[in-house]
Amino acid sequence: MALIVQKFGGTSVGTVERIEQVAEKVKKFRDGGDDIVVVVSAMSGETNRLIDLAKQISEQPVPRELDVMVSTGEQVTIALLAMALIKRGVPAVSYTGNQVRILTDSAHTKARILQIDAQRIQRDIKAGRVVVVAGFQGVDEKGNITTLGRGGSDTTGVALAAALKADECQIYTDVDGVYTTDPRVVAKAQRLDKITFEEMLEMASLGSKVLQIRAVEFAGKYSVPLRVLHSFQEGPGTLITLDEEESMEQPIISGIAFNRDEAKLTIRGVPDTPGVAFKILGPISAANVEVDMIVQNVAHDNTTDFTFTVHRNDYNNALQVLQSIANEMGAREVIGDTDIAKVSIVGVGMRSHAGVASRMFEALAKENINIQMISTSEIKVSVVIEEKYLELAVRALHTAFELDAPTAGNTAE
């Protein structure tokens, strides 16, 4: 018998019929002898509907009141799922984040979990009940309802699993696991049986949208075994774990991630003096713009060209700040480009294999794809290229690193 925390996202509980299906799945696990805690999101589209309502009152709703409002979406789902379980003869009880006492800081709409009081849930488990908890929400020290930011239900699930010392946290979604890359781009992408927290964290941060980054960080920090499964298809899914199996069969690269939401900015002819990077990036950071990749080139005339990437949504804001900086520093010019994308190869196998980056560059060169920027870490190599070549690059790299499934029909076994 195991203690399992199961998290179901918005599409998994998008209709009453789907909630009934989730209840059947939960019942099957419980009938098998497992203790189950379920974390659910709001029904798909409900959070957006609530935000739209708030914006009809105010274009910038007060964050505290917005949290009070959007947290009601999960409250509906937990009650419906508890009802569906009770109807099937499964003792169940639903709790909001406040009732569980998921204590967070007071950063409304993007709160972080500080502590979870697991005693109430543990008593219910001992009494034979399935506990259904609202994801995405908590309460601060003053009793104010808080929310964890979009996708925060994954974090709730992992945090509860850590607090309860669960045997596994299962994340149910609309895909049957983590793939070597997006199957919509590469038909021969393969589902991975296992991936490390480190690799999954890189994949998530680089554009893979299977799991929320904070949830992976939390799982890694507290060593919570995490499994990604399909809500309505049977299968083993993908296990995310600390284990790095040392094997001759282990692939060098586990996956290829990509991100289309990139933009590039360059300030040219800046005086090459100590502190120049801070003079440029300090105001960018102060404008709440997150910088990703950075390249600096020093010229012979004691000036430097400084290039960095930001999220495309931040491009106009960053461009405006950079132009102001350029005027102050006497730079030659500021240029920008929104037609770029980032492609990354990820794998713990890089640690024990030389020449991985050159193999990547060779594969791109064969397709006449120019590399604009390069960034590396111990288990990742990222490049910026023209967006129009993105899918070609991903397919070429997938083949070059021998990630293609033997036949396309085997991709979702």
N, C-alpha and C positions, 0 to 999 in steps of 0.2 A: 504494500500500500504506500502511495506517495502523496505528498502535498503539492498540488499543481495550481499555479495562478494562470488563468486564461484571460487574455485580453481580446475583445472583439471590437473592431473599428466601425465607423459609420456605415459603410456599405454592407457590412455583415449584419447590421441591425436596422437596415434602411426601411423595412416594412414590417408589419405585424407578422406576415408569413415568414420572413427571415428570422425574426425573433423566436418564433416557434421552432424553426430549424436549429437555432442556436441552443434552445432548451433541450431539444432531442440529443444534440451532441454532448452537452453537459451531463445529461442524465446517463448517457452511455458510459462516460468516464466514471461517474459516481457508482453506477451499478457494477463496474469493474473493481470497486474497492478503494478508489482514490478519494482523498479529500480535495474539494474544489473551492477556490475563490475566483470569482469572475469580475473582471473590470470591463466596463463598456463605455463607448463614446455616445454622443448624441446621434440620433438617426441622421443619415446622410442628408445634407442640405439644411438641417435645422439650425446649426450655429450661424451659417450665412444668413438665413432668414431672420434670426433674432438680431444680428448686427445691422441688417438693412432696416429693421424696425427702429432701432436706436438712432440710426442716422437720419431717419425721417424727422426725428425730434431735434437732433443736434449733429452737425457734420463731424464734430469732434466730441463724442460722448465722454462724460466724466468717467475715468477708468474704474473707480469703485462701483459705480452704478451699472456700468457695462458688465462687470464681473457678476454682479447679482443677477443680471438678466440672462447672460449666455449660459450660466451654470445650470439653468433650469432644463436645458436640453437633455443632459445626462440624467436628470432626476426622473424624467418621463421614461427613459429607456430602462433604468434599473427597476422601476416599479413593474413595467410590462414583463420584463424577463423573470422577475420573481413570481409574478402571477402565473406565467407559462410553466414554470417549474413546479409550483404548488399544484397546478392543474394535473400534472403528470405524477403526482404523489411524491414529489421530491421536496422535503422541507427546505425552505429558502427564506432569506431575509435580505432586504435591500438597505443600503446605507449611502448617504451623501458623504462627501469628503469631510464635512464638519462633524458628522455623527461618528465617523471612524476616528476622528481627530488626526487628520493629515495636516500637521502644522507647517506653515510656509512663512517666508518673509512677506513683507507688505508691498512688494512690487506688483501692483495690479496689472493684469493681462499678461504678465510674464514672470509670475512668482516662481521661486525655487523651494523645493521641499527641504525642510530642516529636520523634521522628526515625524515618526509615525507611532501612535499608540496602538500596538497590535493586540492588546489584551481582550478587547471586546470581540474581535474576529476570532481569536483563539478559543474563547468560551463558546462561541457559536459552532465552531468546527467540532469541538468536543461533544457538543450536544447533537451532532449529526446533521447540521444545516449546511446548505450551500450559501455562501455569502456573496452578494452581488453589490459591487462598489462602483460609485460614479467616478469615472476617470476625469482627468483634466482639471480637477478642482481641489481646493483645500481651504484652510482658514488661518488667519494670522493671529498673533497673540491677543489682539483686541476683539477677536470674534468676527472680523470682517471676512466675507467670502472672497476668495482669490481664485484666479485661474492660472494655469501653467503655460499658457501660450498654445498656439495651434499645434496639434499633434501630441499634446501633453498627456493623453491617455496612455500612450506607450510608457512614458516615464512613470505614471501612477502604477501601472502593472509591474514594472521592474522594481520600483521602490517597495511595493507591498511584498513582492517575492523576497526581497532582501530582508525586510523587517520580520517576515514570518519564517525565514530560513527555508523557503520552499525548495523542493527538489528540482523544479523546472518552472520557467516562465514561458508560456506559449503565446505568441503573438499571431492571431488569426487575421488574415488580410485577403486581398483579391488576387494574390499570386501564391504559388505553391512552394515558394522558397526563394533563396538568394541565387541569382544566376551569374554566370561569368560576365555577362553584360546584358543590356536590355534586349530581350528576344524580339522586340519590334524592329530593332535595327539589324540584329544578326540572327537570322533564322536558326543557325546552328549553335546558339548559346546553350550552355548546359546548366542544369540545376546543380549547385554544390551540396554535397552531403554534409560538409562541415567547413567552417571558416573561423578564424580566430577573432577575438574582440578587436585586436589591433587592426586587422585587415578590414573588418566590418566598419570600424570607426573611420578609416580612410575612405572606404567606398561611400559611406553616408555623407561625409564632409565634401566629397568630390562630385556629388550629384546623384548618387544612387538613392532613390526615394523610398526604399522598402521599409527602412526603420528611421526613427527620429534620432539625431545625433546624441541628444541628452540621454535617451534611454540606453543607448549602447555604452556611453560613458559610465552611467550608473551601474549597468550590469557588469562591466569590466572591473569597476572599483570594488564592488561587493561580491565578485565571483559568482554571479547568478547565471546558471546555464539558461541560455535563451534559444528558443526554437521558433522559426518562422514557418507557418503552415497556412494552407488554403482553407477558408471558412467552410466551403461546401464540397470540397473534393478530398478523398482520402489520400494519404501519402505521408512519407516520413519527414517532409520539409527539409529545412536546413538548420543544423545545430550550430550555435555560435558559442564558442568555448575558449578557455584559456590555453588548452592543450595545443602545443605545436609538435605534431608528430614528426619525428625525424625519420624520414623514409626516402629511399632512393627513388620511389615512385612519386614523391611529392612534387607537384608542378612548381616551376619557378614563379609563375604568375597565377594568382587566384582569380583575378577579374580585371575588367577594363571599365572604368567609370568615365563619364563625360558630363559636361555642363555647358548648356547653351546660353545661360544667363550671365555672360561675362562682358565686360567692356574694358578697354585699355586707354590709359591716359599717359601722355609724355610731356614733360617740360624740358625744353632744350636750352643749352647755353647758360646754365646756372653756374655761378662762381664755385670752383671746387675748393671749398673751405671746410674746416671742421664744423660739424653740426648741421650740414646742409640737409641731410636726410630728415632730421627732426624739424627743421624749418619748413620742409615741404609736407611731411606726414603729420606733424603736430596739428596744424589747422584742419587737415582732412579728418583726423580722429575726433577733434573737437566738434566737427560737424556731424558726428555720429555715423561716419562712413567707414565700413570695414574694408581694409585693404587685404588682397590675397597675395599675388605674386609680385615681386619687385626685382628690377634689373637696373643697375647703374653703370654707365660707361663714361670713363674719363677721357677727354680729348687732349691733344697736344697743347692747346692754347689755355690750359688751366681752367677749363670749364668742364661741366659734366652734363650728360643727358640722363634724366631720371624717369623710368617708366614703371608703372604699376597697374594692376587690374583691380576692378571693383565689381560689385553686382550691378547688372545693367539698370536696375531700378534707381541706383544711386548715381548714375553717370552724370546727369545734368547738374545735380547738386555739387558733385566733386569737381566737375569742369569749371563751374562758377568760382569755387574756392581756389582752384589751381590758377585760374586767370588772375585773381587778386594777388596771389603769392608771386606770380611771374612779374607783375607790375612792381611789386615791392623789391624783388631781388634783381630786377633788370635782366630777366631771362630773354632769350631770343624769340621763343614762340612756345605755344601750347597746342598740341594736337591730340585728337581723340579718335577712337575707333570702336563702334558697337557691333561690327560684323566679325566678331571673333568667337572662338569656343575653346574650352579646355578639355584635353583628353589625357587620361592618366592610366598607367598600369600599376597594379597593386599586388603585392605578394610577399609573405615572410620568407619565401624561398630566395629572394634577392640577397639575403644576408650571406648565403653560402654559394652564390653563383656570380662570377665576374662577367662583365660584358653585356649586362642586361640593357643598359641605356643605349649602347651602340647598336644592339639588335633592334631596338625600338626605332632609332633614327634611320637605320638602313631600310626598315620596312616602309617608313614614311617617304624616304627618298625615292624608292622604287615606284611610288605612286605620284611622284613630283609634287609632294606636299611640303611647303616651306614651313619651317619652325620659327616662330617669332620670339618665344620666351621659353625658358626651361627652369623647372624647379624640381629638386630631389629631396628625398628623405631616405631613411634606412630601408623602408619597404615600399617606396613609391617613386615614380618618375612622372611628372606632369609636363605637358607642353601646351602652348597656345598656338593655334593655327587659325586660318580663315574658316569662318563658320560653314561656308559652302562645301568644304572638304570633310566635315565632321564624320558623317556616316561612312564615307570611304575609308577614312583613317581608322575608325573603330573596327570595321570588317578586316582591314589589312592586318592590324595588330592582333586581332583575335585568331587569325590564321597563322601569323608568324610565330605566336607563342603556343601553338598547338592546342588551342582551347576549343576548336570546333568539335561538335559531336560527330560521331561516325556517320550518322544520317540525321536529317532534320527531324524525323519522326521520333527520335529518342530523346528529344530535349526536355520533355516533361514527364519522364518515367517516375 
